[in-house]
Amino acid sequence: MKRWRHIGRGLAIFLVLALLCTGLSGCGKNGIRLSRRMLLQSVGVDRDSSGFQVTVHMAAAGEESDSAEEVVTAQGKSVKDAMNNLTLRNGLDPLYSHKLLLVFGETCAKQGLNSVIDFFVRFSGSNGQMQLAQAEGDAHALLTIKQKDTYVPTRNLLDLLESGSENGKVPQTNLMEFSNLLAGQGSPYLPLIGIEEDQPVAKGMACFFKGFLVNKLYDTDARGALAVMGKVQRTAYVVQVPNLGRVTLNVESLSSKIQPVISGDNLTFQISLECRAAIAAMDDLQQVAPDDKYYQEINAQLQQAIEQEAKSALGQCIAKNTDVFSLTRRLQWADAGYWREKHADFERDLGSAQYTIQVEAEVLRVGQERTPTI
């Protein structure tokens, strides 16, 4: 009996160890070892006549540090084929980071992103919240920028997008948002990133029609579009005011309302922008506390600056039929019958409507500014 007790105890210990090995470390036949996974931090997709090229920032699974990032590339007839070839090349299965960045090359975007977006939407390991960006040029060039013999880490690019979005320079778009716009009524858009002096730079906004890149908005034009879209959190305007010189204004809020108005066969979109701003700096320090007349003049100049940027951006988008403002969807919501009868193909003819832009600006007096919270 004692002998059988010893055998039973040994067998129990063996079974426990086997379960631990299989369940925790992936030692079983069907287990997945973390050491055999590559953690994808960013993926760049380029395209040429022979197919697709993917450029990947990767780290060993379990390592999120920037220093662990490596860059590898692979080619294929499709994005899926290129990603499979990447796995075959290094023997590691992809594991998508929860902070993944997906970057598209310009040639790829001009030929259409529908199949690329479809792959990442359907792939079980991807995340709908992954951030998307449009490269000015090749995605490979953007993801292989080096600083002191080290690739610029993905985290730096994500920080660039976040700060650019907060300051009204670029939009932020994730996979789910882009996919929804692509499937619905409206035009997708992406933040545009370029390279200047071997540094990634937030350049503006890339605008799409039916998944194809057709227009790029830079600097103030991008800010004008984002203002109409209601996506400017904060920014700074510099205006020239008579007798005061240059005045820098920090925007505290900038809201937008777009209303379709139907009168007979005529369609007009009324765009209303409301801005609150505070004086940040003035050339003439003798006028630190200007009177009502000067405040009115500053208001007028600020309103004019916002209106000019919005008109310029709106005009460029209308010319290219890039409905980043979701005008088609707003029209359908306002009057579905009129939309079906008169403008069922409105997204292909944005110029068939009239547009008005009205800006109301309020420059806060000294003492009215928001006190920063710590």
Stockholm file with secondary structure:
# STOCKHOLM 1.0

chainA/1-374         MKRWRHIGRGLAIFLVLALLCTGLSGCGKNGIRLSRRMLLQSVGVDRDSSGFQVTVHMAAAGEESDSAEEVVTAQGKSVKDAMNNLTLRNGLDPLYSHKLLLVFGETCAKQGLNSVIDFFVRFSGSNGQMQLAQAEGDAHALLTIKQKDTYVPTRNLLDLLESGSENGKVPQTNLMEFSNLLAGQGSPYLPLIGIEEDQPVAKGMACFFKGFLVNKLYDTDARGALAVMGKVQRTAYVVQVPNLGRVTLNVESLSSKIQPVISGDNLTFQISLECRAAIAAMDDLQQVAPDDKYYQEINAQLQQAIEQEAKSALGQCIAKNTDVFSLTRRLQWADAGYWREKHADFERDLGSAQYTIQVEAEVLRVGQERTPTI
#=GR chainA/1-374 SS CHHHHHHHHHHHHHHHHHHHHHHHHCCSTTCCCGGGEEEEEEEEEEEETTEEEEEEEEEETTCCCGGGCEEEEEEESSHHHHHHHHHHHHSCEEEEEEEEEEEECHHHHHTCSHHHHHHHHHCTTCCTTCEEEEESSCHHHHHTCEETTEECCHHHHHHHHHHHHHTTSSCCEEHHHHHHHHHSSSCCEEEEEEEETTEEEEEEEEEEETTEEEEEEEHHHHHHHHHHHTCCCCCEEEEEETTTEEEEEEEEEEEEEEEEEEETTEEEEEEEEEEEEEEEEESCGGGSSCCHHHHHHHHHHHHHHHHHHHHHHHHHHHHHTCCTTCHHHHHHHHCHHHHHHHCTTGGGCGGGSEEEEEEEEEEECTTCSCCCCC
#=GC SS_cons         CHHHHHHHHHHHHHHHHHHHHHHHHCCSTTCCCGGGEEEEEEEEEEEETTEEEEEEEEEETTCCCGGGCEEEEEEESSHHHHHHHHHHHHSCEEEEEEEEEEEECHHHHHTCSHHHHHHHHHCTTCCTTCEEEEESSCHHHHHTCEETTEECCHHHHHHHHHHHHHTTSSCCEEHHHHHHHHHSSSCCEEEEEEEETTEEEEEEEEEEETTEEEEEEEHHHHHHHHHHHTCCCCCEEEEEETTTEEEEEEEEEEEEEEEEEEETTEEEEEEEEEEEEEEEEESCGGGSSCCHHHHHHHHHHHHHHHHHHHHHHHHHHHHHTCCTTCHHHHHHHHCHHHHHHHCTTGGGCGGGSEEEEEEEEEEECTTCSCCCCC
//
